């Protein structure tokens, strides 16, 4: 409560479990992009109605080198599925990752925030200003990347930013699953 989140809510298709992890890894590193319609439907099924009409769907961006290596942005594929299912208007280039960042795994919260400082920008703030945004990613772990994205979107004038992901890591859920 002392440090409230910068986002306006989180919607996850499922919890991050062994099964959802396998699906994410198959998509992300196994190049199984045919999974995106199913994963997108799971996210869409849990999304609340958009406030005040339509929302803009913006994926978490990859740096151009990571995009070149992988060949696709899994968040953009999921965002496209949400757009197709009537969840809002897709804006693939709503955010840009201008700084190449290492994997955040194993870093503490302060280190993650430091690495992401200045990494995310809004190239066309006029398209964001006054809009309700649905920020899409595959997995929400520590929230460092999504927080950097939300801050950039809010600085650009977004009215609200709700995070939508396929799987969400909740430590308490992982503890009970063991």
N, C-alpha and C positions, 0 to 999 in steps of 0.2 A: 504494500500500500504506500510505502514511502517513495517508491519509484514506479509509478504506474506505467503500463506499456504505452508505446507511441502509436500502436495500431488500434483499430476499432473493432477487433474481433478476429477469431481464427476459426476456420472450418476445415476439418480434415475428413477425408474419405474413410480413413481407418487409423488405428494405432500402428506404430512401428513395431512389428513383431518379426519373427523369423520368416514367416510367409510373405509379409509385405516387403521385407528387405530383399528377398529373392526376386520379387516382381520388379522392384526399383532397380536392382542391379542388372536384371535381364534387359530392362529398357535402356538404362544409362550406359552400361559397359558391354552388354551383350547385343546391342543394336536391335533389340526386338521392338521396333517402333509400332508394330501391329498391336501392342498392348495398350497404346494410348486411348483408343475409344473406350475400352472397359474401365481403365483407371479414371478417365474423365467423367464417365457416368457415375462412378462411385463418389467422386467429389461433388458433382452436380446434385446428386440425391440428398446431400446434406446441407446445401446452400440455402440460406434464407432468401426471401424475396428481396430484390434490390430496392433500396430506399429511393423515394422520389423519382421513379422512372428508371431509365437505363443506367447501367454502369459501364465503365471502361475496364476491359480485361487486359492487364499488363503482366507479362511473364518476368520472372527474375532473369536478368540478362547474364550471358556468359561473355567473358572477354573474347575478343576476336580470335586469339590463338587457341583457346580451349574449344571454341566453336569449329575452328578449322581442323583441330585434332579429332574431335568427336564426330563432326559432320552434321550435327543437329543440336538444337537446344531442347532438352526434354521438357523444360518448363513451358517453352513456346508451343510445343506439340500439345501439351495438356491444356494450355490456354486456348488454342485453336478448337479443341474439342468442346470446351465450355462455351465458346462463341457459337459453335454449330448447334449446341443444345439450347440456345436462346437465353443464356445467362448474361449477355451483354455484348458490347461492341469490342471486338478484338483490336488492340493497338500493340502490335509486336514490338515496335521500336519506342515504346513509352519510356523505357529506361535504357541506359547504356553503361556498360562496365568499362571505364576508361583506364583502369589500372589493373595490371595483371597481378592476381593474388594467389598465394600458395593455398594448398588445402588447409582448411581450418581445424581439421581433426587433431586432437591432442593439445590444442591451445586453450588457455584460460579465457575468460570473458574479456578482460582488459586487452590481452594480446589480439584477440579476434577483432575487437573494436578498432584497435590501432592499425591493423592490417587493412581493414575495410575503409578507414578514413579517406575520404576523397575518391573512392573507387567507383561510386555509382553517381551518375548524373541524369538529368532530365533534358534531353535534346530539344524538345518542343513543349516548353512549359505552358504555352497558350492552349494546348490540347488537354492539359491536366487540370488547369485552374477551374475551381468550382465543381469538379466532377467527383462522383463516388467511384472509387477504384477497387477492383478485385485483383490483388497481387497473387500470382500463381507460381507455385514451385512444386517440385516432386516430393521433397521431404523437409519437414521443419524440425531441426535438431535444437541447437542452442538459441536460434533466433537472431544470431548476429547479422547474417546476410539480409534477412527480411527486415530487420530493424534499420539497416543502412538504406535499404530501398524505400521503406516507409518514410524515413526522415527526408530523403530526397523528394519524394512525391508530395509530402506535406509542405516542404519549402517552396515547391512549385505551385502551391495553392490548392491541392486536392482537398475536397470537403471531408472525405473519409477514406480510409484504406483498410479493407478487410483482407486478411491473408487466407488463401485457399491452397491446400496442399493435398497430395494423395495420402501421405502417412505422416503422423506426428509422433515424435519421441516424447514420451512422458516417463520420467524415471520411476514414479510410483507404480505405473502399469507394468514396467519391466521387472520391478522388484516382486510384484504379486505373481507374475508369470513363472518365476523361477521355482 
